[in-house]
Amino acid sequence: MELSIVQLALLAVIGMLIALLCKKHQAEVSTIISLGICLILMFFMVQAFDELVAFVQQIAGIMNLEYVGVLLKLIGIAYICEFAASLCKDAGYQAISGQIEMAGRIAMMIISLPVIQSIINTISAFMS
């Protein structure tokens, strides 16, 4: 099932309004509604991301591009960490949010090490 960006935005706004109405009387329910809406939106974003990944892999196969997998992993890590950190911030857990962001940065650095090593090897080959 595909939803347009307008429908997703409308779903988010309606969910936010319902969560705001519930927040006065039952803060726990408000948090659960917010989390549920976020998960629904994430589900549809992941489906759209799958289409993008398939397209990039097809182009990479045609053009024989290296490190497309690394790029896709980096984008995935960034989105997942941003999503998790935002949820933690909204729930009032800024310290956990900061740790998620830091873990994402470290994971991205580790994933990008082969690219950095390739660049260093290329530079050293030119200098010799």
N, CA, C and O atoms as CSV, one atom per row, in Angstrom:
chain,resi,resn,atom,element,x,y,z
A,1,MET,N,N,0.844,-1.180,0.000
A,1,MET,CA,C,0.000,0.000,0.000
A,1,MET,C,C,0.884,1.236,0.000
A,1,MET,O,O,1.706,1.417,0.899
A,2,GLU,N,N,0.720,2.074,-0.993
A,2,GLU,CA,C,1.503,3.286,-1.095
A,2,GLU,C,C,0.687,4.483,-0.627
A,2,GLU,O,O,-0.496,4.615,-0.943
A,3,LEU,N,N,1.331,5.330,0.116
A,3,LEU,CA,C,0.711,6.562,0.563
A,3,LEU,C,C,1.536,7.728,0.041
A,3,LEU,O,O,2.760,7.643,-0.050
A,4,SER,N,N,0.865,8.806,-0.296
A,4,SER,CA,C,1.585,9.983,-0.748
A,4,SER,C,C,2.144,10.726,0.459
A,4,SER,O,O,1.755,10.467,1.598
A,5,ILE,N,N,3.043,11.633,0.199
A,5,ILE,CA,C,3.640,12.417,1.272
A,5,ILE,C,C,2.583,13.264,1.967
A,5,ILE,O,O,2.684,13.516,3.168
A,6,VAL,N,N,1.576,13.703,1.232
A,6,VAL,CA,C,0.487,14.487,1.831
A,6,VAL,C,C,-0.285,13.616,2.820
A,6,VAL,O,O,-0.621,14.069,3.914
A,7,GLN,N,N,-0.565,12.378,2.444
A,7,GLN,CA,C,-1.281,11.480,3.341
A,7,GLN,C,C,-0.448,11.152,4.583
A,7,GLN,O,O,-0.984,11.076,5.688
A,8,LEU,N,N,0.860,10.957,4.403
A,8,LEU,CA,C,1.724,10.687,5.548
A,8,LEU,C,C,1.793,11.899,6.482
A,8,LEU,O,O,1.741,11.753,7.704
A,9,ALA,N,N,1.910,13.085,5.901
A,9,ALA,CA,C,1.942,14.301,6.716
A,9,ALA,C,C,0.625,14.490,7.464
A,9,ALA,O,O,0.617,14.879,8.632
A,10,LEU,N,N,-0.489,14.212,6.786
A,10,LEU,CA,C,-1.793,14.318,7.425
A,10,LEU,C,C,-1.919,13.316,8.564
A,10,LEU,O,O,-2.435,13.649,9.631
A,11,LEU,N,N,-1.454,12.103,8.347
A,11,LEU,CA,C,-1.462,11.086,9.397
A,11,LEU,C,C,-0.640,11.550,10.597
A,11,LEU,O,O,-1.051,11.376,11.744
A,12,ALA,N,N,0.521,12.141,10.327
A,12,ALA,CA,C,1.381,12.627,11.407
A,12,ALA,C,C,0.711,13.752,12.192
A,12,ALA,O,O,0.766,13.766,13.422
A,13,VAL,N,N,0.090,14.681,11.501
A,13,VAL,CA,C,-0.570,15.809,12.173
A,13,VAL,C,C,-1.757,15.329,13.002
A,13,VAL,O,O,-1.937,15.770,14.137
A,14,ILE,N,N,-2.557,14.440,12.452
A,14,ILE,CA,C,-3.702,13.904,13.192
A,14,ILE,C,C,-3.216,13.139,14.427
A,14,ILE,O,O,-3.778,13.285,15.513
A,15,GLY,N,N,-2.187,12.338,14.261
A,15,GLY,CA,C,-1.619,11.614,15.395
A,15,GLY,C,C,-1.088,12.551,16.465
A,15,GLY,O,O,-1.262,12.300,17.658
A,16,MET,N,N,-0.438,13.635,16.039
A,16,MET,CA,C,0.080,14.615,16.977
A,16,MET,C,C,-1.057,15.287,17.749
A,16,MET,O,O,-0.966,15.482,18.961
A,17,LEU,N,N,-2.122,15.635,17.038
A,17,LEU,CA,C,-3.253,16.274,17.707
A,17,LEU,C,C,-3.904,15.333,18.722
A,17,LEU,O,O,-4.254,15.754,19.824
A,18,ILE,N,N,-4.064,14.076,18.355
A,18,ILE,CA,C,-4.634,13.098,19.294
A,18,ILE,C,C,-3.710,12.937,20.500
A,18,ILE,O,O,-4.181,12.869,21.636
A,19,ALA,N,N,-2.415,12.875,20.265
A,19,ALA,CA,C,-1.458,12.740,21.364
A,19,ALA,C,C,-1.498,13.967,22.276
A,19,ALA,O,O,-1.409,13.839,23.497
A,20,LEU,N,N,-1.632,15.153,21.681
A,20,LEU,CA,C,-1.728,16.369,22.489
A,20,LEU,C,C,-2.988,16.381,23.348
A,20,LEU,O,O,-2.957,16.800,24.505
A,21,LEU,N,N,-4.092,15.920,22.777
A,21,LEU,CA,C,-5.336,15.862,23.547
A,21,LEU,C,C,-5.233,14.883,24.714
A,21,LEU,O,O,-5.778,15.134,25.789
A,22,CYS,N,N,-4.546,13.789,24.506
A,22,CYS,CA,C,-4.401,12.767,25.551
A,22,CYS,C,C,-3.357,13.152,26.597
A,22,CYS,O,O,-3.375,12.634,27.714
A,23,LYS,N,N,-2.446,14.062,26.239
A,23,LYS,CA,C,-1.317,14.372,27.114
A,23,LYS,C,C,-1.756,14.968,28.449
A,23,LYS,O,O,-1.128,14.717,29.478
A,24,LYS,N,N,-2.828,15.753,28.436
A,24,LYS,CA,C,-3.285,16.397,29.665
A,24,LYS,C,C,-3.760,15.380,30.697
A,24,LYS,O,O,-3.507,15.526,31.893
A,25,HIS,N,N,-4.443,14.359,30.223
A,25,HIS,CA,C,-5.068,13.410,31.146
A,25,HIS,C,C,-4.236,12.139,31.343
A,25,HIS,O,O,-4.145,11.617,32.454
A,26,GLN,N,N,-3.647,11.657,30.282
A,26,GLN,CA,C,-2.877,10.419,30.364
A,26,GLN,C,C,-1.613,10.558,29.519
A,26,GLN,O,O,-1.622,10.317,28.311
A,27,ALA,N,N,-0.529,10.950,30.181
A,27,ALA,CA,C,0.726,11.182,29.457
A,27,ALA,C,C,1.277,9.899,28.850
A,27,ALA,O,O,1.906,9.929,27.793
A,28,GLU,N,N,1.039,8.765,29.522
A,28,GLU,CA,C,1.556,7.494,28.997
A,28,GLU,C,C,0.909,7.142,27.667
A,28,GLU,O,O,1.575,6.684,26.738
A,29,VAL,N,N,-0.401,7.364,27.588
A,29,VAL,CA,C,-1.131,7.064,26.347
A,29,VAL,C,C,-0.646,7.976,25.232
A,29,VAL,O,O,-0.528,7.552,24.082
A,30,SER,N,N,-0.369,9.217,25.569
A,30,SER,CA,C,0.135,10.165,24.585
A,30,SER,C,C,1.466,9.695,24.008
A,30,SER,O,O,1.690,9.783,22.800
A,31,THR,N,N,2.342,9.199,24.866
A,31,THR,CA,C,3.636,8.690,24.414
A,31,THR,C,C,3.465,7.468,23.523
A,31,THR,O,O,4.153,7.330,22.511
A,32,ILE,N,N,2.557,6.591,23.894
A,32,ILE,CA,C,2.307,5.381,23.094
A,32,ILE,C,C,1.731,5.751,21.726
A,32,ILE,O,O,2.113,5.167,20.712
A,33,ILE,N,N,0.815,6.720,21.696
A,33,ILE,CA,C,0.252,7.174,20.413
A,33,ILE,C,C,1.354,7.769,19.546
A,33,ILE,O,O,1.442,7.472,18.355
A,34,SER,N,N,2.181,8.596,20.136
A,34,SER,CA,C,3.285,9.209,19.393
A,34,SER,C,C,4.233,8.149,18.830
A,34,SER,O,O,4.638,8.220,17.670
A,35,LEU,N,N,4.577,7.179,19.655
A,35,LEU,CA,C,5.445,6.102,19.213
A,35,LEU,C,C,4.801,5.292,18.090
A,35,LEU,O,O,5.465,4.932,17.118
A,36,GLY,N,N,3.510,5.008,18.227
A,36,GLY,CA,C,2.784,4.262,17.193
A,36,GLY,C,C,2.772,4.989,15.858
A,36,GLY,O,O,3.005,4.384,14.812
A,37,ILE,N,N,2.502,6.275,15.895
A,37,ILE,CA,C,2.502,7.072,14.660
A,37,ILE,C,C,3.897,7.080,14.038
A,37,ILE,O,O,4.036,6.957,12.821
A,38,CYS,N,N,4.923,7.224,14.867
A,38,CYS,CA,C,6.295,7.206,14.349
A,38,CYS,C,C,6.624,5.880,13.685
A,38,CYS,O,O,7.250,5.853,12.625
A,39,LEU,N,N,6.209,4.785,14.298
A,39,LEU,CA,C,6.481,3.469,13.716
A,39,LEU,C,C,5.731,3.270,12.402
A,39,LEU,O,O,6.275,2.693,11.461
A,40,ILE,N,N,4.500,3.738,12.331
A,40,ILE,CA,C,3.734,3.643,11.077
A,40,ILE,C,C,4.426,4.445,9.983
A,40,ILE,O,O,4.577,3.966,8.859
A,41,LEU,N,N,4.847,5.671,10.311
A,41,LEU,CA,C,5.540,6.501,9.325
A,41,LEU,C,C,6.863,5.860,8.907
A,41,LEU,O,O,7.226,5.882,7.731
A,42,MET,N,N,7.574,5.294,9.871
A,42,MET,CA,C,8.842,4.639,9.561
A,42,MET,C,C,8.628,3.442,8.635
A,42,MET,O,O,9.432,3.203,7.734
A,43,PHE,N,N,7.559,2.698,8.853
A,43,PHE,CA,C,7.238,1.554,8.004
A,43,PHE,C,C,7.098,1.983,6.548
A,43,PHE,O,O,7.654,1.342,5.657
A,44,PHE,N,N,6.363,3.057,6.301
A,44,PHE,CA,C,6.176,3.517,4.932
A,44,PHE,C,C,7.456,4.131,4.358
A,44,PHE,O,O,7.704,4.035,3.156
A,45,MET,N,N,8.267,4.758,5.208
A,45,MET,CA,C,9.528,5.311,4.720
A,45,MET,C,C,10.496,4.201,4.337
A,45,MET,O,O,11.225,4.325,3.353
A,46,VAL,N,N,10.508,3.120,5.105
A,46,VAL,CA,C,11.398,1.994,4.786
A,46,VAL,C,C,10.992,1.371,3.455
A,46,VAL,O,O,11.854,0.984,2.666
A,47,GLN,N,N,9.695,1.269,3.197
A,47,GLN,CA,C,9.249,0.741,1.906
A,47,GLN,C,C,9.742,1.620,0.760
A,47,GLN,O,O,10.196,1.109,-0.263
A,48,ALA,N,N,9.655,2.931,0.926
A,48,ALA,CA,C,10.133,3.842,-0.111
A,48,ALA,C,C,11.654,3.738,-0.243
A,48,ALA,O,O,12.189,3.829,-1.348
A,49,PHE,N,N,12.335,3.553,0.860
A,49,PHE,CA,C,13.786,3.425,0.843
A,49,PHE,C,C,14.208,2.160,0.109
A,49,PHE,O,O,15.239,2.154,-0.564
A,50,ASP,N,N,13.429,1.093,0.228
A,50,ASP,CA,C,13.725,-0.146,-0.499
A,50,ASP,C,C,13.722,0.087,-2.005
A,50,ASP,O,O,14.572,-0.438,-2.724
A,51,GLU,N,N,12.765,0.873,-2.474
A,51,GLU,CA,C,12.710,1.202,-3.904
A,51,GLU,C,C,13.947,1.991,-4.316
A,51,GLU,O,O,14.511,1.753,-5.384
A,52,LEU,N,N,14.366,2.920,-3.477
A,52,LEU,CA,C,15.551,3.720,-3.771
A,52,LEU,C,C,16.806,2.852,-3.810
A,52,LEU,O,O,17.651,3.015,-4.690
A,53,VAL,N,N,16.925,1.935,-2.860
A,53,VAL,CA,C,18.075,1.029,-2.812
A,53,VAL,C,C,18.132,0.167,-4.070
A,53,VAL,O,O,19.200,-0.013,-4.654
A,54,ALA,N,N,16.992,-0.361,-4.485
A,54,ALA,CA,C,16.954,-1.189,-5.697
A,54,ALA,C,C,17.393,-0.380,-6.915
A,54,ALA,O,O,18.130,-0.886,-7.761
A,55,PHE,N,N,16.950,0.859,-7.007
A,55,PHE,CA,C,17.325,1.715,-8.129
A,55,PHE,C,C,18.827,1.998,-8.126
A,55,PHE,O,O,19.482,1.899,-9.163
A,56,VAL,N,N,19.367,2.347,-6.969
A,56,VAL,CA,C,20.798,2.658,-6.875
A,56,VAL,C,C,21.634,1.425,-7.187
A,56,VAL,O,O,22.669,1.531,-7.845
A,57,GLN,N,N,21.201,0.259,-6.722
A,57,GLN,CA,C,21.932,-0.964,-7.030
A,57,GLN,C,C,21.893,-1.274,-8.521
A,57,GLN,O,O,22.875,-1.759,-9.084
A,58,GLN,N,N,20.770,-0.997,-9.155
A,58,GLN,CA,C,20.664,-1.212,-10.599
A,58,GLN,C,C,21.621,-0.281,-11.342
A,58,GLN,O,O,22.334,-0.714,-12.247
A,59,ILE,N,N,21.637,0.978,-10.966
A,59,ILE,CA,C,22.547,1.939,-11.593
A,59,ILE,C,C,24.001,1.542,-11.323
A,59,ILE,O,O,24.843,1.629,-12.217
A,60,ALA,N,N,24.295,1.110,-10.101
A,60,ALA,CA,C,25.660,0.705,-9.753
A,60,ALA,C,C,26.087,-0.491,-10.585
A,60,ALA,O,O,27.248,-0.578,-10.986
A,61,GLY,N,N,25.169,-1.415,-10.854
A,61,GLY,CA,C,25.488,-2.571,-11.682
A,61,GLY,C,C,25.785,-2.179,-13.111
A,61,GLY,O,O,26.675,-2.748,-13.743
A,62,ILE,N,N,25.051,-1.217,-13.623
A,62,ILE,CA,C,25.265,-0.755,-14.997
A,62,ILE,C,C,26.578,0.002,-15.112
A,62,ILE,O,O,27.336,-0.205,-16.061
A,63,MET,N,N,26.849,0.869,-14.162
A,63,MET,CA,C,28.015,1.743,-14.244
A,63,MET,C,C,29.243,1.173,-13.546
A,63,MET,O,O,30.319,1.767,-13.609
A,64,ASN,N,N,29.094,0.014,-12.873
A,64,ASN,CA,C,30.188,-0.624,-12.163
A,64,ASN,C,C,30.802,0.310,-11.112
A,64,ASN,O,O,32.021,0.474,-11.051
A,65,LEU,N,N,29.956,0.908,-10.302
A,65,LEU,CA,C,30.415,1.809,-9.251
A,65,LEU,C,C,30.834,1.008,-8.019
A,65,LEU,O,O,30.166,0.055,-7.620
A,66,GLU,N,N,31.943,1.414,-7.434
A,66,GLU,CA,C,32.403,0.779,-6.200
A,66,GLU,C,C,31.803,1.509,-5.003
A,66,GLU,O,O,31.432,2.679,-5.089
A,67,TYR,N,N,31.721,0.812,-3.921
A,67,TYR,CA,C,31.333,1.366,-2.629
A,67,TYR,C,C,29.898,1.885,-2.559
A,67,TYR,O,O,29.579,2.682,-1.677
A,68,VAL,N,N,29.037,1.454,-3.459
A,68,VAL,CA,C,27.623,1.834,-3.372
A,68,VAL,C,C,27.008,1.207,-2.127
A,68,VAL,O,O,26.177,1.826,-1.461
A,69,GLY,N,N,27.411,-0.008,-1.816
A,69,GLY,CA,C,26.914,-0.674,-0.613
A,69,GLY,C,C,27.271,0.096,0.646
A,69,GLY,O,O,26.465,0.208,1.569
A,70,VAL,N,N,28.484,0.623,0.674
A,70,VAL,CA,C,28.923,1.412,1.822
A,70,VAL,C,C,28.063,2.667,1.939
A,70,VAL,O,O,27.633,3.031,3.033
A,71,LEU,N,N,27.818,3.313,0.827
A,71,LEU,CA,C,26.995,4.522,0.831
A,71,LEU,C,C,25.590,4.223,1.337
A,71,LEU,O,O,25.048,4.980,2.142
A,72,LEU,N,N,25.004,3.140,0.879
A,72,LEU,CA,C,23.653,2.777,1.317
A,72,LEU,C,C,23.627,2.443,2.807
A,72,LEU,O,O,22.681,2.801,3.510
A,73,LYS,N,N,24.665,1.756,3.289
A,73,LYS,CA,C,24.739,1.456,4.723
A,73,LYS,C,C,24.840,2.737,5.541
A,73,LYS,O,O,24.203,2.863,6.587
A,74,LEU,N,N,25.641,3.686,5.062
A,74,LEU,CA,C,25.795,4.954,5.776
A,74,LEU,C,C,24.476,5.715,5.848
A,74,LEU,O,O,24.126,6.270,6.889
A,75,ILE,N,N,23.754,5.737,4.739
A,75,ILE,CA,C,22.457,6.417,4.718
A,75,ILE,C,C,21.484,5.719,5.668
A,75,ILE,O,O,20.751,6.377,6.406
A,76,GLY,N,N,21.481,4.402,5.648
A,76,GLY,CA,C,20.601,3.641,6.540
A,76,GLY,C,C,20.912,3.900,8.011
A,76,GLY,O,O,20.002,4.103,8.815
A,77,ILE,N,N,22.190,3.893,8.359
A,77,ILE,CA,C,22.588,4.161,9.744
A,77,ILE,C,C,22.151,5.565,10.159
A,77,ILE,O,O,21.645,5.762,11.263
A,78,ALA,N,N,22.348,6.524,9.280
A,78,ALA,CA,C,21.964,7.905,9.603
A,78,ALA,C,C,20.465,8.016,9.867
A,78,ALA,O,O,20.056,8.649,10.840
A,79,TYR,N,N,19.644,7.411,9.015
A,79,TYR,CA,C,18.194,7.486,9.194
A,79,TYR,C,C,17.738,6.755,10.457
A,79,TYR,O,O,16.901,7.264,11.203
A,80,ILE,N,N,18.277,5.583,10.692
A,80,ILE,CA,C,17.872,4.808,11.875
A,80,ILE,C,C,18.255,5.545,13.153
A,80,ILE,O,O,17.453,5.635,14.083
A,81,CYS,N,N,19.465,6.067,13.203
A,81,CYS,CA,C,19.901,6.784,14.400
A,81,CYS,C,C,19.108,8.075,14.601
A,81,CYS,O,O,18.763,8.419,15.732
A,82,GLU,N,N,18.823,8.774,13.539
A,82,GLU,CA,C,18.017,10.001,13.647
A,82,GLU,C,C,16.626,9.689,14.179
A,82,GLU,O,O,16.104,10.402,15.036
A,83,PHE,N,N,16.033,8.622,13.666
A,83,PHE,CA,C,14.697,8.208,14.107
A,83,PHE,C,C,14.714,7.844,15.590
A,83,PHE,O,O,13.877,8.322,16.356
A,84,ALA,N,N,15.654,7.006,15.993
A,84,ALA,CA,C,15.725,6.569,17.398
A,84,ALA,C,C,16.051,7.740,18.322
A,84,ALA,O,O,15.471,7.857,19.402
A,85,ALA,N,N,16.966,8.599,17.911
A,85,ALA,CA,C,17.337,9.746,18.740
A,85,ALA,C,C,16.154,10.712,18.896
A,85,ALA,O,O,15.933,11.253,19.980
A,86,SER,N,N,15.411,10.923,17.833
A,86,SER,CA,C,14.237,11.803,17.913
A,86,SER,C,C,13.185,11.238,18.858
A,86,SER,O,O,12.581,11.981,19.632
A,87,LEU,N,N,12.964,9.932,18.800
A,87,LEU,CA,C,12.007,9.316,19.722
A,87,LEU,C,C,12.453,9.499,21.172
A,87,LEU,O,O,11.640,9.807,22.043
A,88,CYS,N,N,13.735,9.310,21.421
A,88,CYS,CA,C,14.236,9.475,22.789
A,88,CYS,C,C,14.124,10.927,23.254
A,88,CYS,O,O,13.771,11.184,24.405
A,89,LYS,N,N,14.419,11.870,22.370
A,89,LYS,CA,C,14.282,13.285,22.731
A,89,LYS,C,C,12.832,13.628,23.054
A,89,LYS,O,O,12.552,14.322,24.031
A,90,ASP,N,N,11.913,13.136,22.225
A,90,ASP,CA,C,10.497,13.405,22.458
A,90,ASP,C,C,10.014,12.820,23.776
A,90,ASP,O,O,9.136,13.386,24.426
A,91,ALA,N,N,10.581,11.698,24.168
A,91,ALA,CA,C,10.190,11.060,25.426
A,91,ALA,C,C,10.896,11.694,26.624
A,91,ALA,O,O,10.609,11.343,27.768
A,92,GLY,N,N,11.824,12.632,26.366
A,92,GLY,CA,C,12.506,13.320,27.453
A,92,GLY,C,C,13.819,12.695,27.864
A,92,GLY,O,O,14.354,13.035,28.919
A,93,TYR,N,N,14.350,11.800,27.070
A,93,TYR,CA,C,15.609,11.127,27.385
A,93,TYR,C,C,16.722,11.650,26.478
A,93,TYR,O,O,17.177,10.954,25.570
A,94,GLN,N,N,17.155,12.892,26.740
A,94,GLN,CA,C,18.172,13.518,25.899
A,94,GLN,C,C,19.516,12.806,25.996
A,94,GLN,O,O,20.246,12.735,25.007
A,95,ALA,N,N,19.854,12.281,27.164
A,95,ALA,CA,C,21.148,11.600,27.318
A,95,ALA,C,C,21.207,10.347,26.440
A,95,ALA,O,O,22.218,10.092,25.784
A,96,ILE,N,N,20.134,9.575,26.429
A,96,ILE,CA,C,20.094,8.380,25.581
A,96,ILE,C,C,20.134,8.785,24.118
A,96,ILE,O,O,20.782,8.129,23.302
A,97,SER,N,N,19.444,9.858,23.790
A,97,SER,CA,C,19.446,10.360,22.418
A,97,SER,C,C,20.865,10.707,21.969
A,97,SER,O,O,21.274,10.370,20.858
A,98,GLY,N,N,21.599,11.375,22.830
A,98,GLY,CA,C,22.977,11.726,22.511
A,98,GLY,C,C,23.852,10.505,22.312
A,98,GLY,O,O,24.720,10.496,21.440
A,99,GLN,N,N,23.632,9.474,23.116
A,99,GLN,CA,C,24.413,8.247,22.982
A,99,GLN,C,C,24.096,7.529,21.671
A,99,GLN,O,O,24.989,6.971,21.033
A,100,ILE,N,N,22.821,7.543,21.272
A,100,ILE,CA,C,22.444,6.936,19.991
A,100,ILE,C,C,23.131,7.659,18.847
A,100,ILE,O,O,23.648,7.030,17.924
A,101,GLU,N,N,23.134,8.999,18.911
A,101,GLU,CA,C,23.785,9.773,17.858
A,101,GLU,C,C,25.281,9.481,17.809
A,101,GLU,O,O,25.858,9.348,16.729
A,102,MET,N,N,25.910,9.381,18.987
A,102,MET,CA,C,27.342,9.077,19.030
A,102,MET,C,C,27.620,7.680,18.481
A,102,MET,O,O,28.565,7.491,17.715
A,103,ALA,N,N,26.809,6.711,18.863
A,103,ALA,CA,C,26.983,5.342,18.357
A,103,ALA,C,C,26.823,5.315,16.838
A,103,ALA,O,O,27.549,4.596,16.151
A,104,GLY,N,N,25.885,6.086,16.317
A,104,GLY,CA,C,25.703,6.165,14.868
A,104,GLY,C,C,26.920,6.736,14.173
A,104,GLY,O,O,27.337,6.235,13.129
A,105,ARG,N,N,27.493,7.782,14.747
A,105,ARG,CA,C,28.690,8.382,14.152
A,105,ARG,C,C,29.858,7.389,14.136
A,105,ARG,O,O,30.580,7.275,13.145
A,106,ILE,N,N,30.024,6.682,15.244
A,106,ILE,CA,C,31.113,5.696,15.309
A,106,ILE,C,C,30.881,4.572,14.310
A,106,ILE,O,O,31.813,4.147,13.628
A,107,ALA,N,N,29.640,4.085,14.216
A,107,ALA,CA,C,29.323,3.024,13.254
A,107,ALA,C,C,29.580,3.498,11.830
A,107,ALA,O,O,30.085,2.736,11.005
A,108,MET,N,N,29.236,4.751,11.534
A,108,MET,CA,C,29.465,5.293,10.192
A,108,MET,C,C,30.956,5.402,9.895
A,108,MET,O,O,31.380,5.153,8.766
A,109,MET,N,N,31.752,5.771,10.890
A,109,MET,CA,C,33.199,5.844,10.679
A,109,MET,C,C,33.768,4.459,10.404
A,109,MET,O,O,34.614,4.295,9.525
A,110,ILE,N,N,33.303,3.462,11.155
A,110,ILE,CA,C,33.803,2.093,10.963
A,110,ILE,C,C,33.424,1.573,9.584
A,110,ILE,O,O,34.242,0.953,8.904
A,111,ILE,N,N,32.177,1.824,9.167
A,111,ILE,CA,C,31.719,1.365,7.852
A,111,ILE,C,C,32.509,2.037,6.731
A,111,ILE,O,O,32.741,1.429,5.686
A,112,SER,N,N,32.919,3.281,6.940
A,112,SER,CA,C,33.606,4.019,5.874
A,112,SER,C,C,35.114,3.775,5.833
A,112,SER,O,O,35.791,4.328,4.966
A,113,LEU,N,N,35.655,2.974,6.734
A,113,LEU,CA,C,37.103,2.721,6.752
A,113,LEU,C,C,37.652,2.160,5.433
A,113,LEU,O,O,38.726,2.592,5.012
A,114,PRO,N,N,36.974,1.222,4.761
A,114,PRO,CA,C,37.524,0.752,3.476
A,114,PRO,C,C,37.645,1.869,2.428
A,114,PRO,O,O,38.581,1.874,1.629
A,115,VAL,N,N,36.711,2.795,2.436
A,115,VAL,CA,C,36.778,3.909,1.482
A,115,VAL,C,C,37.956,4.814,1.822
A,115,VAL,O,O,38.698,5.239,0.936
A,116,ILE,N,N,38.121,5.102,3.098
A,116,ILE,CA,C,39.240,5.946,3.527
A,116,ILE,C,C,40.569,5.280,3.197
A,116,ILE,O,O,41.499,5.938,2.730
A,117,GLN,N,N,40.661,3.969,3.440
A,117,GLN,CA,C,41.892,3.242,3.126
A,117,GLN,C,C,42.170,3.280,1.622
A,117,GLN,O,O,43.320,3.434,1.209
A,118,SER,N,N,41.135,3.142,0.809
A,118,SER,CA,C,41.309,3.202,-0.642
A,118,SER,C,C,41.814,4.578,-1.079
A,118,SER,O,O,42.676,4.680,-1.952
A,119,ILE,N,N,41.277,5.623,-0.475
A,119,ILE,CA,C,41.717,6.988,-0.813
A,119,ILE,C,C,43.182,7.175,-0.427
A,119,ILE,O,O,43.968,7.729,-1.195
A,120,ILE,N,N,43.541,6.712,0.759
A,120,ILE,CA,C,44.940,6.835,1.206
A,120,ILE,C,C,45.867,6.048,0.298
A,120,ILE,O,O,46.949,6.529,-0.038
A,121,ASN,N,N,45.463,4.830,-0.114
A,121,ASN,CA,C,46.286,4.042,-1.030
A,121,ASN,C,C,46.451,4.737,-2.371
A,121,ASN,O,O,47.541,4.726,-2.943
A,122,THR,N,N,45.391,5.338,-2.875
A,122,THR,CA,C,45.464,6.054,-4.151
A,122,THR,C,C,46.403,7.251,-4.057
A,122,THR,O,O,47.216,7.486,-4.951
A,123,ILE,N,N,46.283,8.002,-2.968
A,123,ILE,CA,C,47.157,9.168,-2.778
A,123,ILE,C,C,48.618,8.735,-2.654
A,123,ILE,O,O,49.501,9.349,-3.251
A,124,SER,N,N,48.867,7.696,-1.893
A,124,SER,CA,C,50.260,7.232,-1.740
A,124,SER,C,C,50.817,6.678,-3.050
A,124,SER,O,O,52.014,6.796,-3.310
A,125,ALA,N,N,49.952,6.069,-3.884
A,125,ALA,CA,C,50.427,5.569,-5.186
A,125,ALA,C,C,50.817,6.750,-6.087
A,125,ALA,O,O,51.793,6.661,-6.832
A,126,PHE,N,N,50.067,7.843,-6.023
A,126,PHE,CA,C,50.403,9.006,-6.829
A,126,PHE,C,C,51.686,9.680,-6.343
A,126,PHE,O,O,52.429,10.252,-7.140
A,127,MET,N,N,51.938,9.614,-5.077
A,127,MET,CA,C,53.117,10.290,-4.508
A,127,MET,C,C,54.388,9.467,-4.725
A,127,MET,O,O,55.488,10.013,-4.642
A,128,SER,N,N,54.259,8.171,-5.001
A,128,SER,CA,C,55.475,7.366,-5.186
A,128,SER,C,C,55.986,7.417,-6.602
A,128,SER,O,O,57.000,6.793,-6.915
